[in-house]
């Protein structure tokens, strides 16, 4: 899915939450449900999350409340994007 051309709501890329000791994940997602705790339907949101927060967001995606477009790991404030899966064979 192509990222939106307008800004995300939620945390800025240099938000203080990114540098908290328990922050392990950055998510960028679209809200699909009207009753989501993350925002209004159709909004694009960026959040820096702990392991528990990530588990809750993953559960929200399984329920269809959000669609995760981008995920990165956070280590000591550094954003480490997920590597694409390598294709086997050939």
Backbone as CSV, one residue per row, in Angstrom:
resi,resn,N_x,N_y,N_z,CA_x,CA_y,CA_z,C_x,C_y,C_z
1,UNK,0.847,-1.175,0.000,0.000,0.000,0.000,0.892,1.238,0.000
2,UNK,0.562,2.183,-0.827,1.332,3.422,-0.939,1.050,4.322,0.261
3,UNK,2.114,4.898,0.882,1.881,5.787,2.023,1.126,7.042,1.602
4,UNK,0.384,7.626,2.525,-0.384,8.822,2.187,0.543,10.009,1.929
5,UNK,0.047,10.977,1.166,0.855,12.160,0.855,0.563,13.296,1.829
6,UNK,-0.167,13.054,2.882,-0.442,14.078,3.893,0.104,13.601,5.231
7,UNK,0.264,14.511,6.187,0.924,14.139,7.442,0.119,13.156,8.285
8,UNK,0.867,12.423,9.085,0.271,11.505,10.051,-0.149,12.288,11.288
9,UNK,-1.134,11.781,11.992,-1.438,12.279,13.333,-0.682,11.378,14.299
10,UNK,-0.714,11.692,15.550,0.009,10.882,16.530,1.375,11.469,16.797
11,UNK,2.385,10.615,16.867,3.730,11.046,17.217,4.509,11.543,16.001
12,UNK,5.267,12.599,16.209,6.202,13.117,15.209,7.423,12.192,15.180
13,UNK,8.193,12.212,14.093,9.376,11.347,14.007,10.397,11.608,15.115
14,UNK,10.453,12.808,15.631,11.398,13.113,16.713,10.707,13.232,18.069
15,UNK,9.567,12.595,18.216,8.805,12.666,19.468,9.610,12.087,20.621
16,UNK,9.387,12.618,21.801,10.085,12.156,22.996,9.764,10.683,23.279
17,UNK,8.592,10.207,22.879,8.205,8.807,23.097,9.170,7.843,22.412
18,UNK,9.767,8.290,21.323,10.722,7.448,20.582,11.929,7.086,21.446
19,UNK,12.278,7.931,22.396,13.496,7.754,23.180,13.240,7.178,24.581
20,UNK,11.987,6.806,24.883,11.701,6.165,26.170,12.385,4.799,26.227
21,UNK,12.751,4.373,27.416,13.459,3.102,27.588,12.653,1.889,27.122
22,UNK,11.322,1.950,27.253,10.513,0.785,26.907,9.974,0.811,25.466
23,UNK,10.309,1.833,24.684,9.829,1.917,23.302,10.581,0.914,22.443
24,UNK,9.835,0.067,21.736,10.432,-0.975,20.901,9.905,-0.993,19.465
25,UNK,8.802,-0.283,19.190,8.174,-0.362,17.872,7.688,1.010,17.412
26,UNK,7.755,1.238,16.100,7.097,2.376,15.468,6.109,1.795,14.473
27,UNK,4.875,2.237,14.564,3.839,1.800,13.628,3.270,2.996,12.906
28,UNK,2.998,2.823,11.621,2.218,3.775,10.838,1.051,2.987,10.299
29,UNK,-0.151,3.466,10.576,-1.339,2.700,10.199,-2.498,3.617,9.869
30,UNK,-3.488,3.025,9.203,-4.731,3.732,8.896,-5.823,3.184,9.795
31,UNK,-6.615,4.086,10.355,-7.737,3.695,11.206,-8.915,3.326,10.301
32,UNK,-9.496,2.152,10.526,-10.592,1.658,9.695,-11.933,1.651,10.404
33,UNK,-11.933,1.873,11.707,-13.147,1.762,12.509,-13.503,3.104,13.142
34,UNK,-14.771,3.387,13.236,-15.237,4.626,13.869,-14.976,4.647,15.373
35,UNK,-14.990,3.491,16.018,-14.855,3.443,17.475,-13.449,3.035,17.913
36,UNK,-12.445,3.402,17.134,-11.060,3.056,17.455,-10.490,4.035,18.481
37,UNK,-9.716,3.530,19.462,-9.081,4.426,20.414,-7.914,5.200,19.799
38,UNK,-7.511,4.844,18.577,-6.352,5.460,17.938,-6.689,6.716,17.145
39,UNK,-7.942,6.919,16.798,-8.316,8.095,16.016,-9.583,7.845,15.235
40,UNK,-9.926,8.797,14.375,-11.134,8.700,13.576,-10.925,7.864,12.326
41,UNK,-11.999,7.361,11.808,-11.967,6.514,10.615,-11.303,7.271,9.458
42,UNK,-10.351,6.615,8.802,-9.662,7.202,7.670,-8.388,7.947,8.023
43,UNK,-8.141,8.189,9.308,-6.921,8.900,9.706,-5.704,7.993,9.582
44,UNK,-4.565,8.600,9.277,-3.286,7.909,9.280,-2.556,8.312,10.554
45,UNK,-2.033,7.320,11.279,-1.463,7.554,12.605,-0.064,6.948,12.676
46,UNK,0.853,7.645,13.335,2.187,7.118,13.639,2.313,7.094,15.150
47,UNK,2.725,5.947,15.701,2.915,5.828,17.143,4.206,5.083,17.448
48,UNK,4.869,5.496,18.520,5.994,4.763,19.076,5.450,3.993,20.267
49,UNK,5.658,2.667,20.275,4.982,1.806,21.236,5.930,0.862,21.969
50,UNK,5.516,0.474,23.179,6.200,-0.579,23.928,5.719,-1.926,23.383
51,UNK,6.249,-3.003,23.937,5.812,-4.348,23.515,4.306,-4.532,23.762
52,UNK,3.812,-4.059,24.919,2.389,-4.192,25.223,1.536,-3.377,24.250
53,UNK,1.973,-2.152,23.957,1.243,-1.312,23.014,1.208,-1.924,21.624
54,UNK,2.324,-2.529,21.212,2.382,-3.194,19.907,1.438,-4.382,19.868
55,UNK,1.383,-5.156,20.950,0.472,-6.301,21.015,-0.984,-5.845,20.885
56,UNK,-1.321,-4.730,21.515,-2.682,-4.200,21.414,-2.987,-3.732,19.992
57,UNK,-2.017,-3.086,19.339,-2.220,-2.633,17.963,-2.351,-3.816,17.012
58,UNK,-1.549,-4.861,17.217,-1.650,-6.056,16.372,-3.015,-6.716,16.544
59,UNK,-3.515,-6.736,17.775,-4.854,-7.287,18.026,-5.919,-6.434,17.341
60,UNK,-5.748,-5.109,17.352,-6.701,-4.214,16.675,-6.692,-4.472,15.171
61,UNK,-5.533,-4.781,14.613,-5.478,-5.105,13.180,-6.193,-6.427,12.898
62,UNK,-6.000,-7.417,13.750,-6.694,-8.710,13.561,-8.208,-8.537,13.634
63,UNK,-8.674,-7.601,14.462,-10.116,-7.333,14.574,-10.635,-6.465,13.430
64,UNK,-9.734,-5.899,12.623,-10.153,-5.065,11.501,-10.313,-3.595,11.838
65,UNK,-9.834,-3.166,12.992,-9.972,-1.775,13.402,-8.931,-0.853,12.792
66,UNK,-7.752,-1.415,12.480,-6.683,-0.635,11.852,-6.008,-1.488,10.782
67,UNK,-5.270,-0.818,9.889,-4.443,-1.518,8.905,-3.023,-0.977,9.038
68,UNK,-2.086,-1.828,9.495,-0.700,-1.413,9.681,-0.028,-1.339,8.315
69,UNK,0.494,-0.147,7.992,1.151,0.073,6.701,2.662,-0.024,6.816
70,UNK,3.215,0.324,7.972,4.655,0.335,8.141,4.984,-0.004,9.583
71,UNK,6.006,-0.841,9.772,6.462,-1.212,11.104,7.980,-1.132,11.127
72,UNK,8.535,-0.594,12.197,9.981,-0.562,12.388,10.275,-0.847,13.852
73,UNK,11.420,-1.449,14.093,11.877,-1.675,15.460,12.626,-0.432,15.934
74,UNK,12.555,-0.175,17.232,13.251,0.954,17.835,14.248,0.398,18.845
75,UNK,15.507,0.761,18.675,16.541,0.371,19.631,17.291,1.630,20.025
76,UNK,17.195,1.980,21.301,17.831,3.179,21.854,17.551,4.412,21.009
77,UNK,16.314,4.568,20.570,15.893,5.735,19.801,16.145,5.633,18.311
78,UNK,16.865,4.609,17.874,17.156,4.440,16.449,16.036,3.652,15.777
79,UNK,15.590,4.126,14.620,14.536,3.450,13.857,15.197,2.451,12.925
80,UNK,14.848,1.168,13.070,15.387,0.105,12.236,14.247,-0.519,11.439
81,UNK,14.079,-0.114,10.162,12.980,-0.655,9.359,13.106,-2.164,9.201
82,UNK,11.963,-2.819,9.043,11.984,-4.258,8.789,12.628,-4.512,7.438
83,UNK,13.424,-5.559,7.372,14.043,-5.929,6.102,13.044,-6.736,5.286
84,UNK,13.036,-6.547,3.964,12.131,-7.355,3.151,12.520,-8.831,3.242
85,UNK,11.536,-9.684,3.199,11.788,-11.111,3.269,12.516,-11.551,2.000
86,UNK,13.555,-12.375,2.169,14.309,-12.867,1.026,13.554,-13.995,0.357
87,UNK,13.601,-13.977,-0.953,12.951,-15.048,-1.709,13.912,-16.210,-1.835
88,UNK,13.401,-17.402,-1.624,14.233,-18.601,-1.716,14.028,-19.233,-3.078
89,UNK,15.000,-19.977,-3.472,14.890,-20.684,-4.745,15.762,-20.061,-5.797
90,UNK,15.387,-20.283,-7.017,16.123,-19.797,-8.206,17.462,-20.408,-8.288
